[in-house]
Amino acid sequence: MTQAKNGDTVRINYTGRLVDGTQFDSSGSEPLQFTLGEGQVIPGLETHVEGMEVGTKSTITVPADAAYGPHRPEAVVTIDRASVPENVNVDIGTQLQARTREGRPMQVTVVGVDDASVKLDGNHPLAGKDLVFDVELVEIVQAA
């Protein structure tokens, strides 16, 4: 059988879970399509799919460093509550769009709030977590 290789466009069914079993994502009713070697999915998942054969199912634990990286404390900042517009929801868990000092957009999550300040986390929500994936290679759509 043909194995998926760098440059191939592949389709996979997958379910992503935290180590404690909590599901955080899945391909749903349509397989996920991506090209191996183009960085369209996390590195650990991409490396795992490379070498799989169509119809193969497997489970892999991807360490945080090969997923969304470590949780970086420097990406957590506290800002004055007064600097957030009144109409913006700052409940804990709310995801907001902010701008870096260079003006690039970035997603942040509200992780703390009081009358004087709002604590924002610029880390990916899955940063610092090992991830478990159940993967099935459904199809090699286009071979390199």
C-alpha positions as CSV (number, residue, x, y, z in Angstrom):
1,M,0.0,0.0,0.0
2,T,1.0,3.6,-0.5
3,Q,2.3,5.5,2.5
4,A,1.6,9.2,3.0
5,K,4.7,11.3,2.3
6,N,5.9,14.9,2.5
7,G,4.1,17.0,-0.1
8,D,1.1,14.7,-0.3
9,T,-2.4,16.2,0.2
10,V,-4.2,13.9,2.7
11,R,-7.5,13.6,4.4
12,I,-7.8,12.3,8.0
13,N,-10.6,11.7,10.5
14,Y,-9.5,12.6,14.0
15,T,-10.5,13.2,17.5
16,G,-8.3,15.3,19.8
17,R,-8.4,14.9,23.5
18,L,-6.5,16.1,26.5
19,V,-4.6,13.5,28.5
20,D,-7.5,13.4,31.0
21,G,-9.9,12.3,28.2
22,T,-11.6,15.7,27.6
23,Q,-12.3,16.1,23.9
24,F,-11.3,19.5,22.4
25,D,-11.7,18.9,18.7
26,S,-12.6,16.4,16.0
27,S,-12.9,16.3,12.2
28,G,-16.7,15.9,12.5
29,S,-18.6,14.6,9.5
30,E,-15.9,15.7,7.0
31,P,-12.3,14.6,7.1
32,L,-9.6,17.3,7.6
33,Q,-7.6,17.9,4.4
34,F,-4.0,19.3,4.5
35,T,-0.7,19.0,2.7
36,L,2.1,17.2,4.6
37,G,5.2,19.4,5.1
38,E,3.3,22.8,4.8
39,G,2.8,23.3,8.5
40,Q,-1.0,23.4,8.2
41,V,-1.5,21.2,11.3
42,I,0.6,20.9,14.5
43,P,4.0,19.4,13.9
44,G,3.5,16.2,16.1
45,L,0.3,15.3,14.2
46,E,1.8,16.0,10.8
47,T,4.9,13.8,11.6
48,H,2.6,11.0,12.8
49,V,0.4,11.0,9.6
50,E,3.5,10.9,7.4
51,G,4.2,7.2,6.8
52,M,0.6,6.1,7.5
53,E,-1.2,4.0,4.9
54,V,-4.8,4.7,3.8
55,G,-7.3,3.0,6.1
56,T,-4.8,2.8,9.0
57,K,-6.1,4.0,12.4
58,S,-3.8,4.9,15.3
59,T,-3.6,6.9,18.5
60,I,-0.7,9.2,19.3
61,T,0.1,11.4,22.3
62,V,1.7,14.7,21.0
63,P,3.8,16.4,23.7
64,A,3.1,20.1,24.2
65,D,6.4,21.1,22.5
66,A,5.2,19.4,19.2
67,A,1.7,20.8,19.6
68,Y,1.1,24.4,20.7
69,G,4.3,24.8,22.6
70,P,4.9,25.5,26.3
71,H,2.7,27.9,28.3
72,R,4.7,31.2,28.3
73,P,4.2,33.3,31.4
74,E,5.3,36.4,29.6
75,A,2.3,36.1,27.3
76,V,0.0,36.8,30.3
77,V,-0.5,40.5,30.9
78,T,-2.7,42.7,33.2
79,I,-4.2,45.9,31.8
80,D,-6.3,48.6,33.3
81,R,-10.0,47.9,33.2
82,A,-10.6,51.5,32.1
83,S,-8.6,50.7,28.8
84,V,-11.2,48.2,27.7
85,P,-14.3,49.7,26.1
86,E,-17.5,49.5,28.2
87,N,-19.3,47.4,25.6
88,V,-16.6,44.6,25.5
89,N,-17.4,41.5,27.5
90,V,-14.6,40.7,29.9
91,D,-16.0,37.6,31.6
92,I,-13.4,34.9,32.4
93,G,-13.0,32.7,29.4
94,T,-14.0,35.3,26.8
95,Q,-11.7,35.4,23.8
96,L,-10.9,38.8,22.5
97,Q,-8.8,40.2,19.6
98,A,-5.9,42.4,20.6
99,R,-3.0,44.0,18.8
100,T,0.7,43.4,19.4
101,R,3.1,46.3,19.8
102,E,3.9,45.9,16.1
103,G,0.2,46.2,15.3
104,R,-0.5,42.5,14.4
105,P,-3.8,41.0,15.5
106,M,-3.6,38.3,18.2
107,Q,-6.2,36.3,20.1
108,V,-6.2,36.6,23.9
109,T,-8.3,35.0,26.6
110,V,-9.6,36.8,29.7
111,V,-8.2,34.8,32.6
112,G,-8.9,37.3,35.4
113,V,-10.9,40.4,36.1
114,D,-11.7,42.8,38.9
115,D,-12.9,46.4,39.1
116,A,-9.4,47.8,38.4
117,S,-7.8,45.4,35.9
118,V,-8.3,42.6,33.3
119,K,-5.8,39.8,33.0
120,L,-5.3,38.5,29.5
121,D,-3.5,35.4,28.3
122,G,-2.0,35.5,24.8
123,N,-1.0,31.8,24.8
124,H,-3.0,29.3,22.7
125,P,-5.6,27.7,24.9
126,L,-3.9,24.3,24.4
127,A,-0.3,25.6,25.1
128,G,1.5,23.6,27.7
129,K,-0.8,20.6,27.2
130,D,0.0,17.1,25.8
131,L,-2.6,16.1,23.3
132,V,-4.0,12.7,22.4
133,F,-5.2,12.1,18.8
134,D,-7.2,9.2,17.4
135,V,-6.3,9.3,13.7
136,E,-7.5,7.5,10.6
137,L,-5.9,8.2,7.2
138,V,-8.9,8.3,4.9
139,E,-7.4,9.2,1.6
140,I,-4.3,10.5,-0.2
141,V,-6.0,13.1,-2.4
142,Q,-2.9,14.1,-4.3
143,A,0.5,12.4,-4.2
144,A,3.6,14.6,-4.4
